[in-house]
Amino acid sequence: MRLAEIDRGDSLQHRMLIGMISRVSGMRLPDAARVAFYHQDFAGPTLGAWTQKTMRGPSPWSVSERELMAATVARWNSCPFCVGAHSAIAVRGMDRAVTDAVLEDYRSAPISARLRAALTFIEKMTLTPNNLTADDARAAFAAGLSVEELDDAAAVAAVFNIITRYANALDFEIPTDEEFDKAAGMLLRRGYS
């Protein structure tokens, strides 16, 4: 259900801020950013801080690898907004052909065994969480993942299993490829919180 408050802001101050950011950036402020102004007690600072820590905090995974994980979770959750947004960021640090191949079928994509093992784990975590067991973690470790790598991949999946459902439920508008690219640059500079 698309909420009018996402388009216009839920207060005069937010409306003015959304308008100013849109004018300065030369594009419509993406819905994900607009939602941060709406009901801040729900999707504002807390979700932003969690996402920032997960996606930009210290990790053995690169920013591009974490963004690719987010885009892949979005693909599994049928969230075109998040697929576009996070793949646009991932390609800032990795080849577009690799990103596209992972989104098509990570099992045959030209990626490391570690990344493939992480994606295998988070796919099950996303699509059939009730079937996720210690054996799945043991398989990831046997494939070469460290505890920290598995924890960080699981954190990306957890936050984006929430965000993708949120984006779909609120019917986020899908920007153009050019707008996704501009927004990717802003997210890389400013982060998520």
Contacts in CASP RR format, 6 or more apart in sequence:
PFRMAT RR
TARGET T0000
AUTHOR 0000-0000-0000
METHOD contacts of the structure
MODEL  1
MRLAEIDRGDSLQHRMLIGMISRVSGMRLPDAARVAFYHQDFAGPTLGAW
TQKTMRGPSPWSVSERELMAATVARWNSCPFCVGAHSAIAVRGMDRAVTD
AVLEDYRSAPISARLRAALTFIEKMTLTPNNLTADDARAAFAAGLSVEEL
DDAAAVAAVFNIITRYANALDFEIPTDEEFDKAAGMLLRRGYS
1 169 0 8 1.000
1 170 0 8 1.000
1 171 0 8 1.000
2 170 0 8 1.000
2 171 0 8 1.000
3 38 0 8 1.000
3 170 0 8 1.000
5 38 0 8 1.000
6 31 0 8 1.000
6 34 0 8 1.000
6 35 0 8 1.000
6 38 0 8 1.000
6 170 0 8 1.000
7 34 0 8 1.000
8 15 0 8 1.000
8 18 0 8 1.000
9 15 0 8 1.000
9 18 0 8 1.000
9 34 0 8 1.000
9 37 0 8 1.000
9 38 0 8 1.000
10 37 0 8 1.000
10 38 0 8 1.000
10 39 0 8 1.000
14 37 0 8 1.000
14 38 0 8 1.000
17 37 0 8 1.000
18 29 0 8 1.000
18 34 0 8 1.000
18 37 0 8 1.000
19 29 0 8 1.000
21 29 0 8 1.000
21 33 0 8 1.000
22 28 0 8 1.000
22 29 0 8 1.000
25 182 0 8 1.000
25 186 0 8 1.000
26 182 0 8 1.000
27 175 0 8 1.000
27 179 0 8 1.000
27 182 0 8 1.000
27 183 0 8 1.000
28 173 0 8 1.000
28 175 0 8 1.000
28 179 0 8 1.000
30 81 0 8 1.000
30 85 0 8 1.000
30 172 0 8 1.000
30 173 0 8 1.000
30 175 0 8 1.000
30 179 0 8 1.000
30 183 0 8 1.000
31 81 0 8 1.000
31 167 0 8 1.000
31 170 0 8 1.000
31 172 0 8 1.000
31 173 0 8 1.000
32 81 0 8 1.000
32 85 0 8 1.000
32 163 0 8 1.000
32 167 0 8 1.000
32 172 0 8 1.000
33 183 0 8 1.000
35 43 0 8 1.000
35 44 0 8 1.000
35 166 0 8 1.000
35 170 0 8 1.000
36 43 0 8 1.000
36 44 0 8 1.000
36 47 0 8 1.000
36 48 0 8 1.000
37 44 0 8 1.000
43 166 0 8 1.000
45 193 0 8 1.000
47 159 0 8 1.000
47 162 0 8 1.000
47 163 0 8 1.000
48 192 0 8 1.000
48 193 0 8 1.000
49 193 0 8 1.000
50 159 0 8 1.000
51 159 0 8 1.000
51 163 0 8 1.000
51 192 0 8 1.000
51 193 0 8 1.000
52 191 0 8 1.000
52 192 0 8 1.000
52 193 0 8 1.000
54 66 0 8 1.000
54 152 0 8 1.000
54 155 0 8 1.000
54 156 0 8 1.000
54 158 0 8 1.000
54 159 0 8 1.000
55 63 0 8 1.000
55 66 0 8 1.000
55 67 0 8 1.000
55 70 0 8 1.000
55 156 0 8 1.000
55 159 0 8 1.000
55 191 0 8 1.000
55 192 0 8 1.000
56 63 0 8 1.000
56 191 0 8 1.000
56 192 0 8 1.000
59 66 0 8 1.000
59 148 0 8 1.000
59 152 0 8 1.000
60 146 0 8 1.000
60 148 0 8 1.000
60 149 0 8 1.000
60 152 0 8 1.000
61 69 0 8 1.000
61 118 0 8 1.000
61 149 0 8 1.000
61 152 0 8 1.000
61 153 0 8 1.000
61 156 0 8 1.000
62 93 0 8 1.000
63 89 0 8 1.000
63 93 0 8 1.000
63 188 0 8 1.000
64 89 0 8 1.000
64 90 0 8 1.000
64 91 0 8 1.000
64 92 0 8 1.000
64 93 0 8 1.000
64 94 0 8 1.000
65 90 0 8 1.000
65 94 0 8 1.000
65 115 0 8 1.000
66 152 0 8 1.000
66 156 0 8 1.000
67 86 0 8 1.000
67 87 0 8 1.000
67 89 0 8 1.000
67 90 0 8 1.000
68 86 0 8 1.000
68 87 0 8 1.000
68 90 0 8 1.000
68 94 0 8 1.000
68 99 0 8 1.000
68 102 0 8 1.000
68 115 0 8 1.000
69 118 0 8 1.000
69 119 0 8 1.000
69 122 0 8 1.000
69 153 0 8 1.000
69 156 0 8 1.000
69 157 0 8 1.000
69 160 0 8 1.000
70 82 0 8 1.000
70 86 0 8 1.000
70 156 0 8 1.000
70 159 0 8 1.000
70 160 0 8 1.000
71 82 0 8 1.000
71 83 0 8 1.000
71 84 0 8 1.000
71 85 0 8 1.000
71 86 0 8 1.000
71 87 0 8 1.000
71 90 0 8 1.000
71 99 0 8 1.000
71 102 0 8 1.000
71 103 0 8 1.000
72 102 0 8 1.000
72 103 0 8 1.000
72 106 0 8 1.000
72 119 0 8 1.000
72 122 0 8 1.000
72 123 0 8 1.000
73 82 0 8 1.000
73 122 0 8 1.000
73 126 0 8 1.000
73 156 0 8 1.000
73 157 0 8 1.000
73 160 0 8 1.000
73 161 0 8 1.000
73 164 0 8 1.000
74 80 0 8 1.000
74 81 0 8 1.000
74 82 0 8 1.000
74 83 0 8 1.000
74 84 0 8 1.000
74 86 0 8 1.000
74 160 0 8 1.000
74 164 0 8 1.000
75 83 0 8 1.000
75 103 0 8 1.000
76 123 0 8 1.000
76 126 0 8 1.000
76 127 0 8 1.000
77 126 0 8 1.000
77 160 0 8 1.000
77 161 0 8 1.000
77 164 0 8 1.000
77 165 0 8 1.000
77 168 0 8 1.000
78 168 0 8 1.000
79 164 0 8 1.000
79 165 0 8 1.000
79 167 0 8 1.000
79 168 0 8 1.000
80 174 0 8 1.000
81 167 0 8 1.000
81 168 0 8 1.000
81 172 0 8 1.000
81 173 0 8 1.000
81 174 0 8 1.000
82 160 0 8 1.000
82 163 0 8 1.000
82 164 0 8 1.000
82 167 0 8 1.000
83 103 0 8 1.000
84 174 0 8 1.000
84 180 0 8 1.000
85 175 0 8 1.000
85 180 0 8 1.000
85 183 0 8 1.000
85 184 0 8 1.000
85 187 0 8 1.000
86 160 0 8 1.000
87 99 0 8 1.000
87 100 0 8 1.000
87 103 0 8 1.000
88 177 0 8 1.000
88 180 0 8 1.000
88 181 0 8 1.000
88 183 0 8 1.000
88 184 0 8 1.000
89 184 0 8 1.000
89 185 0 8 1.000
89 187 0 8 1.000
89 188 0 8 1.000
90 99 0 8 1.000
91 99 0 8 1.000
91 184 0 8 1.000
92 184 0 8 1.000
92 185 0 8 1.000
92 188 0 8 1.000
98 109 0 8 1.000
98 110 0 8 1.000
98 111 0 8 1.000
101 108 0 8 1.000
101 109 0 8 1.000
101 110 0 8 1.000
101 111 0 8 1.000
102 109 0 8 1.000
102 111 0 8 1.000
102 119 0 8 1.000
106 115 0 8 1.000
106 116 0 8 1.000
106 119 0 8 1.000
106 120 0 8 1.000
106 123 0 8 1.000
107 116 0 8 1.000
107 120 0 8 1.000
109 116 0 8 1.000
111 119 0 8 1.000
113 143 0 8 1.000
113 144 0 8 1.000
114 143 0 8 1.000
114 144 0 8 1.000
114 145 0 8 1.000
114 149 0 8 1.000
116 143 0 8 1.000
117 139 0 8 1.000
117 140 0 8 1.000
117 143 0 8 1.000
117 144 0 8 1.000
117 145 0 8 1.000
118 140 0 8 1.000
118 145 0 8 1.000
118 149 0 8 1.000
118 150 0 8 1.000
118 153 0 8 1.000
119 153 0 8 1.000
120 136 0 8 1.000
120 139 0 8 1.000
120 140 0 8 1.000
120 143 0 8 1.000
121 132 0 8 1.000
121 136 0 8 1.000
121 137 0 8 1.000
121 139 0 8 1.000
121 140 0 8 1.000
121 145 0 8 1.000
121 150 0 8 1.000
121 153 0 8 1.000
121 154 0 8 1.000
122 153 0 8 1.000
122 154 0 8 1.000
122 156 0 8 1.000
122 157 0 8 1.000
124 131 0 8 1.000
124 132 0 8 1.000
124 136 0 8 1.000
125 132 0 8 1.000
125 154 0 8 1.000
125 157 0 8 1.000
125 158 0 8 1.000
125 161 0 8 1.000
126 157 0 8 1.000
126 161 0 8 1.000
137 150 0 8 1.000
140 150 0 8 1.000
141 147 0 8 1.000
141 150 0 8 1.000
145 153 0 8 1.000
175 183 0 8 1.000
END
